[in-house]
Amino acid sequence: MAIQSSGEDDEIGNINITPMVDVILVLLVIFMVTANFLKKESVNINLPKVAAADPNVAQSVQLALTRDGKIILEGQEVTEERLSQTLTRDAKFRPNMRLTLSADEKLSYGSIAKMMGLIRKAGVTRIALSVKK
């Protein structure tokens, strides 16, 4: 069989966009699936339950004490010295700074009281305890 060719150059009159739409939909699905894995690392703390909780927790500096004794300030693990330095510096610039302390319910009262003393010594007087409602 011979291929017949006309003397005229054949022009494409229309473009089939179906394959392009398929590729875009596959990319969208891949993006949606991987977006769930890009969450910020969270701290696993079992907060105590109470009848009423403070609604203004999100507007304050977040400090967490884990069951194994780690101190996490705004998502970053810090030492007691670094925490004291950071809070002292921040309290000078923000005199009415509010701090929310999230502590695991299995921690002793003494360790929470010690942390609250460290926070007050740094100059932060507005301390809230984070709880589950």
FILOVO-310929 format. One record per residue: x, y, z of N, C-alpha, C in turn; residue number from 1; chain. Coordinates in nm, 4 decimals. Example, Ala and Ser with C-alpha at 12.3 -4.5 7.8 and 13.67 -1.06 7.14 Angstrom:
BEGIN
REC    n.east   n.north      n.up   ca.east  ca.north     ca.up    c.east   c.north      c.up    k  c
REC    1.3190   -0.5690    0.7800    1.2300   -0.4500    0.7800    1.3200   -0.3300    0.7800    1  A
REC    1.2850   -0.2250    0.7080    1.3670   -0.1060    0.7140    1.2900    0.0030    0.7870    2  A
***
This chain:
BEGIN
REC    n.east   n.north      n.up   ca.east  ca.north     ca.up    c.east   c.north      c.up    k  c
REC    0.0828   -0.1176    0.0000    0.0000    0.0000    0.0000    0.0870    0.1235    0.0000    1  A
REC    0.0485    0.2119   -0.0724    0.1213    0.3375   -0.0814    0.0442    0.4454   -0.0077    2  A
REC    0.1189    0.5361    0.0522    0.0553    0.6475    0.1231    0.0314    0.7566    0.0206    3  A
REC   -0.0929    0.7968    0.0209   -0.1256    0.9029   -0.0722   -0.1097    1.0369   -0.0051    4  A
REC   -0.0498    1.1245   -0.0732   -0.0270    1.2554   -0.0164   -0.0765    1.3578   -0.1152    5  A
REC   -0.1443    1.4536   -0.0651   -0.1888    1.5603   -0.1529   -0.0812    1.6666   -0.1558    6  A
REC   -0.0858    1.7498   -0.2435    0.0145    1.8528   -0.2584    0.0016    1.9631   -0.1560    7  A
REC   -0.1086    1.9711   -0.0897   -0.1305    2.0793    0.0056   -0.0791    2.0402    0.1441    8  A
REC   -0.0306    2.1377    0.2187    0.0083    2.1113    0.3574   -0.1179    2.0992    0.4411    9  A
REC   -0.1253    1.9894    0.5164   -0.2432    1.9695    0.6019   -0.2268    2.0511    0.7299   10  A
REC   -0.3277    2.1283    0.7610   -0.3272    2.2074    0.8829   -0.4179    2.1411    0.9854   11  A
REC   -0.3775    2.1560    1.1114   -0.4618    2.1021    1.2176   -0.5703    2.2049    1.2460   12  A
REC   -0.6918    2.1615    1.2294   -0.8043    2.2532    1.2467   -0.8505    2.2627    1.3902   13  A
REC   -0.8272    2.1620    1.4684   -0.8679    2.1668    1.6083   -0.7667    2.0893    1.6922   14  A
REC   -0.7672    2.1198    1.8223   -0.6743    2.0548    1.9141   -0.7566    1.9731    2.0119   15  A
REC   -0.7164    1.8499    2.0299   -0.7845    1.7626    2.1242   -0.7244    1.7872    2.2625   16  A
REC   -0.8031    1.8450    2.3545   -0.7512    1.8792    2.4869   -0.7811    1.7723    2.5918   17  A
REC   -0.8433    1.6648    2.5533   -0.8759    1.5590    2.6488   -0.7522    1.5033    2.7185   18  A
REC   -0.6423    1.4723    2.6497   -0.5240    1.4235    2.7213   -0.4661    1.5266    2.8185   19  A
REC   -0.4734    1.6543    2.7825   -0.4223    1.7580    2.8708   -0.5073    1.7664    2.9987   20  A
REC   -0.6381    1.7556    2.9868   -0.7274    1.7580    3.1023   -0.7005    1.6368    3.1909   21  A
REC   -0.6767    1.5212    3.1308   -0.6455    1.4015    3.2083   -0.5177    1.4208    3.2901   22  A
REC   -0.4163    1.4769    3.2305   -0.2898    1.4995    3.3001   -0.3096    1.5982    3.4141   23  A
REC   -0.3849    1.7039    3.3914   -0.4093    1.8037    3.4960   -0.4882    1.7428    3.6118   24  A
REC   -0.5862    1.6594    3.5824   -0.6632    1.5951    3.6892   -0.5761    1.4990    3.7708   25  A
REC   -0.4871    1.4267    3.7050   -0.3967    1.3380    3.7776   -0.3050    1.4203    3.8681   26  A
REC   -0.2517    1.5309    3.8193   -0.1676    1.6172    3.9008   -0.2447    1.6751    4.0198   27  A
REC   -0.3693    1.7107    3.9979   -0.4530    1.7628    4.1059   -0.4743    1.6576    4.2140   28  A
REC   -0.5016    1.5354    4.1742   -0.5220    1.4276    4.2709   -0.3932    1.4025    4.3492   29  A
REC   -0.2796    1.4018    4.2807   -0.1516    1.3815    4.3486   -0.1271    1.4935    4.4490   30  A
REC   -0.1552    1.6172    4.4113   -0.1373    1.7306    4.5016   -0.2273    1.7180    4.6234   31  A
REC   -0.3531    1.6804    4.6033   -0.4466    1.6688    4.7151   -0.4055    1.5585    4.8118   32  A
REC   -0.3540    1.4485    4.7610   -0.3137    1.3382    4.8474   -0.1884    1.3741    4.9258   33  A
REC   -0.0911    1.4365    4.8608    0.0333    1.4693    4.9310    0.0173    1.5878    5.0249   34  A
REC   -0.0804    1.6735    5.0040   -0.1013    1.7885    5.0919   -0.1354    1.7433    5.2337   35  A
REC   -0.1999    1.6299    5.2487   -0.2337    1.5801    5.3821   -0.1103    1.5376    5.4599   36  A
REC   -0.0031    1.5008    5.3921    0.1182    1.4565    5.4606    0.2102    1.5718    5.4956   37  A
REC    0.1802    1.6925    5.4528    0.2665    1.8066    5.4771    0.2222    1.8882    5.5981   38  A
REC    0.1510    1.8258    5.6890    0.1031    1.8960    5.8077    0.2182    1.9274    5.9009   39  A
REC    0.1970    2.0311    5.9796    0.2957    2.0682    6.0803    0.2995    1.9588    6.1871   40  A
REC    0.4208    1.9274    6.2316    0.4358    1.8226    6.3317    0.3677    1.8660    6.4605   41  A
REC    0.2878    1.7778    6.5160    0.2143    1.8131    6.6368    0.2733    1.7410    6.7579   42  A
REC    0.2391    1.7910    6.8738    0.2860    1.7346    6.9991    0.1713    1.6548    7.0587   43  A
REC    0.2009    1.5344    7.1018    0.0975    1.4490    7.1590    0.0902    1.4731    7.3090   44  A
REC   -0.0116    1.5499    7.3500   -0.0326    1.5809    7.4909   -0.1767    1.5487    7.5259   45  A
REC   -0.1956    1.4743    7.6327   -0.3298    1.4453    7.6816   -0.3678    1.5530    7.7820   46  A
REC   -0.4520    1.6462    7.7390   -0.4931    1.7557    7.8267   -0.6044    1.7098    7.9194   47  A
REC   -0.6103    1.7660    8.0406   -0.7210    1.7322    8.1291   -0.8518    1.7935    8.0790   48  A
REC   -0.9633    1.7284    8.1118   -1.0946    1.7770    8.0690   -1.1577    1.8616    8.1792   49  A
REC   -1.2217    1.9728    8.1383   -1.2936    2.0590    8.2319   -1.4271    2.0990    8.1702   50  A
REC   -1.5140    2.1590    8.2494   -1.6459    2.1976    8.2018   -1.6413    2.3206    8.1109   51  A
REC   -1.5550    2.4176    8.1416   -1.5471    2.5402    8.0622   -1.4013    2.5688    8.0295   52  A
REC   -1.3761    2.6091    7.9058   -1.2393    2.6389    7.8616   -1.2320    2.7816    7.8114   53  A
REC   -1.1111    2.8381    7.8102   -1.0869    2.9750    7.7655   -1.0884    2.9808    7.6132   54  A
REC   -1.1726    3.0657    7.5510   -1.1778    3.0728    7.4052   -1.0637    3.1516    7.3417   55  A
REC   -0.9821    3.2240    7.4192   -0.8764    3.3091    7.3645   -0.7401    3.2415    7.3603   56  A
REC   -0.7359    3.1100    7.3584   -0.6095    3.0369    7.3623   -0.5255    3.0641    7.2383   57  A
REC   -0.5857    3.0797    7.1222   -0.5113    3.0948    6.9966   -0.4354    3.2274    6.9880   58  A
REC   -0.4684    3.3264    7.0709   -0.4057    3.4583    7.0625   -0.2862    3.4728    7.1561   59  A
REC   -0.2329    3.3630    7.2048   -0.1241    3.3716    7.3008   -0.0051    3.2870    7.2557   60  A
REC    0.1049    3.3037    7.3281    0.2249    3.2233    7.3037    0.1960    3.0829    7.3553   61  A
REC    0.2292    2.9819    7.2768    0.1988    2.8440    7.3135    0.3224    2.7753    7.3708   62  A
REC    0.3073    2.7198    7.4907    0.4140    2.6453    7.5561    0.3575    2.5101    7.5964   63  A
REC    0.4309    2.4022    7.5638    0.3828    2.2672    7.5938    0.4865    2.1903    7.6746   64  A
REC    0.4362    2.1131    7.7704    0.5192    2.0210    7.8476    0.4717    1.8803    7.8161   65  A
REC    0.5609    1.7982    7.7642    0.5228    1.6616    7.7291    0.5409    1.5695    7.8485   66  A
REC    0.4888    1.4504    7.8358    0.4955    1.3517    7.9425    0.6398    1.3153    7.9765   67  A
REC    0.7267    1.3150    7.8741    0.8661    1.2769    7.8974    0.9553    1.3955    7.9337   68  A
REC    0.8967    1.5112    7.9648    0.9731    1.6242    8.0168    1.0248    1.7223    7.9132   69  A
REC    0.9863    1.7094    7.7873    1.0312    1.8039    7.6847    0.9524    1.9339    7.6964   70  A
REC    1.0206    2.0440    7.6686    0.9582    2.1766    7.6696    0.9510    2.2235    7.5249   71  A
REC    0.8308    2.2556    7.4787    0.8119    2.2958    7.3393    0.7482    2.4341    7.3367   72  A
REC    0.8213    2.5300    7.2831    0.7752    2.6685    7.2728    0.7450    2.6990    7.1277   73  A
REC    0.6205    2.7269    7.0980    0.5765    2.7603    6.9620    0.6237    2.6564    6.8596   74  A
REC    0.6156    2.5283    6.8959    0.6496    2.4208    6.8039    0.7959    2.3818    6.7995   75  A
REC    0.8821    2.4510    6.8746    1.0260    2.4216    6.8761    1.0660    2.3727    7.0152   76  A
REC    1.1383    2.2621    7.0200    1.1856    2.2106    7.1482    1.2969    2.3008    7.2013   77  A
REC    1.2856    2.3404    7.3285    1.3839    2.4305    7.3906    1.4236    2.3769    7.5280   78  A
REC    1.5343    2.4282    7.5787    1.5770    2.3968    7.7149    1.5165    2.5001    7.8092   79  A
REC    1.5288    2.4765    7.9390    1.4766    2.5725    8.0368    1.5490    2.7057    8.0262   80  A
REC    1.6801    2.7019    8.0042    1.7569    2.8263    7.9905    1.7122    2.9059    7.8688   81  A
REC    1.6977    2.8373    7.7568    1.6560    2.9047    7.6332    1.5139    2.9593    7.6470   82  A
REC    1.4271    2.8841    7.7147    1.2903    2.9301    7.7384    1.2914    3.0576    7.8216   83  A
REC    1.3697    3.0588    7.9278    1.3781    3.1761    8.0146    1.4295    3.2979    7.9380   84  A
REC    1.5334    3.2786    7.8573    1.5889    3.3892    7.7777    1.4857    3.4424    7.6780   85  A
REC    1.4190    3.3524    7.6095    1.3214    3.3932    7.5079    1.2041    3.4667    7.5709   86  A
REC    1.1510    3.4134    7.6814    1.0361    3.4776    7.7460    1.0737    3.6116    7.8069   87  A
REC    1.1937    3.6225    7.8635    1.2390    3.7505    7.9196    1.2474    3.8557    7.8099   88  A
REC    1.3047    3.8190    7.6963    1.3162    3.9127    7.5840    1.1785    3.9526    7.5316   89  A
REC    1.0901    3.8537    7.5128    0.9569    3.8834    7.4595    0.8717    3.9645    7.5565   90  A
REC    0.8871    3.9397    7.6864    0.8078    4.0126    7.7856    0.8455    4.1599    7.7904   91  A
REC    0.9705    4.1929    7.7571    1.0116    4.3336    7.7532    0.9433    4.4082    7.6386   92  A
REC    0.9281    4.3399    7.5244    0.8659    4.4039    7.4084    0.7135    4.4001    7.4147   93  A
REC    0.6592    4.2994    7.4813    0.5135    4.2840    7.4935    0.4780    4.2699    7.6414   94  A
REC    0.4583    4.3813    7.7115    0.4342    4.3735    7.8561    0.3054    4.2991    7.8935   95  A
REC    0.2068    4.2979    7.8070    0.0808    4.2283    7.8359    0.0742    4.0932    7.7648   96  A
REC    0.1901    4.0355    7.7394    0.1961    3.9075    7.6686    0.1225    3.7995    7.7468   97  A
REC    0.0520    3.7186    7.6740   -0.0230    3.6092    7.7342    0.0390    3.4778    7.6895   98  A
REC    0.0554    3.3844    7.7813    0.1146    3.2552    7.7516    0.0163    3.1459    7.7897   99  A
REC   -0.0005    3.0477    7.7013   -0.0869    2.9338    7.7299    0.0002    2.8113    7.7512  100  A
REC   -0.0104    2.7527    7.8683    0.0690    2.6362    7.9049   -0.0155    2.5107    7.8859  101  A
REC    0.0307    2.4218    7.7989   -0.0343    2.2928    7.7769    0.0546    2.1863    7.8397  102  A
REC    0.0022    2.1179    7.9397    0.0802    2.0151    8.0087    0.0039    1.8841    8.0064  103  A
REC    0.0768    1.7768    7.9874    0.0153    1.6444    7.9872   -0.0483    1.6183    8.1233  104  A
REC   -0.1638    1.5535    8.1238   -0.2354    1.5322    8.2492   -0.1631    1.4363    8.3435  105  A
REC   -0.0676    1.3606    8.2946    0.0079    1.2677    8.3784    0.1262    1.3346    8.4502  106  A
REC    0.1566    1.4592    8.4151    0.2668    1.5295    8.4816    0.2296    1.5624    8.6251  107  A
REC    0.3300    1.5675    8.7102    0.3048    1.5993    8.8513    0.2762    1.7487    8.8671  108  A
REC    0.2066    1.7797    8.9741    0.1755    1.9182    9.0058    0.3026    1.9984    9.0268  109  A
REC    0.4030    1.9352    9.0827    0.5293    2.0030    9.1100    0.5999    2.0483    8.9826  110  A
REC    0.6003    1.9657    8.8801    0.6681    2.0050    8.7557    0.5942    2.1184    8.6855  111  A
REC    0.4617    2.1205    8.6951    0.3839    2.2294    8.6351    0.4050    2.3580    8.7150  112  A
REC    0.4065    2.3478    8.8471    0.4301    2.4648    8.9323    0.5707    2.5210    8.9091  113  A
REC    0.6687    2.4330    8.8922    0.8055    2.4766    8.8639    0.8106    2.5537    8.7321  114  A
REC    0.7415    2.5042    8.6305    0.7402    2.5716    8.5004    0.6691    2.7062    8.5111  115  A
REC    0.5599    2.7124    8.5868    0.4898    2.8400    8.6031    0.5770    2.9410    8.6766  116  A
REC    0.6557    2.8947    8.7725    0.7492    2.9841    8.8413    0.8558    3.0371    8.7465  117  A
REC    0.9066    2.9512    8.6596    1.0061    2.9934    8.5605    0.9468    3.0974    8.4651  118  A
REC    0.8216    3.0775    8.4274    0.7540    3.1707    8.3362    0.7351    3.3068    8.4047  119  A
REC    0.6902    3.3046    8.5288    0.6698    3.4308    8.6024    0.8017    3.5030    8.6277  120  A
REC    0.9066    3.4290    8.6556    1.0379    3.4885    8.6776    1.0883    3.5577    8.5506  121  A
REC    1.0479    3.5066    8.4349    1.0872    3.5677    8.3069    1.0097    3.6960    8.2790  122  A
REC    0.9059    3.7252    8.3575    0.8318    3.8498    8.3407    0.6944    3.8347    8.2795  123  A
REC    0.6513    3.7130    8.2539    0.5174    3.6897    8.1976    0.4221    3.6649    8.3138  124  A
REC    0.3218    3.7513    8.3270    0.2285    3.7383    8.4388    0.0925    3.6835    8.3968  125  A
REC    0.0648    3.6866    8.2689   -0.0646    3.6367    8.2209   -0.0450    3.4952    8.1660  126  A
REC   -0.0731    3.3959    8.2514   -0.0539    3.2556    8.2158   -0.1897    3.1851    8.2193  127  A
REC   -0.2195    3.1133    8.1119   -0.3410    3.0348    8.1049   -0.3023    2.8878    8.0914  128  A
REC   -0.3835    2.7997    8.1496   -0.3608    2.6574    8.1345   -0.4548    2.6038    8.0275  129  A
REC   -0.4013    2.5290    7.9342   -0.4809    2.4732    7.8261   -0.5446    2.3419    7.8716  130  A
REC   -0.6741    2.3280    7.8458   -0.7486    2.2085    7.8840   -0.8431    2.1689    7.7723  131  A
REC   -0.8948    2.0466    7.7786   -0.9973    2.0004    7.6856   -1.1337    2.0318    7.7453  132  A
REC   -1.2255    2.0667    7.6606   -1.3604    2.0968    7.7064   -1.4458    1.9727    7.6977  133  A
***
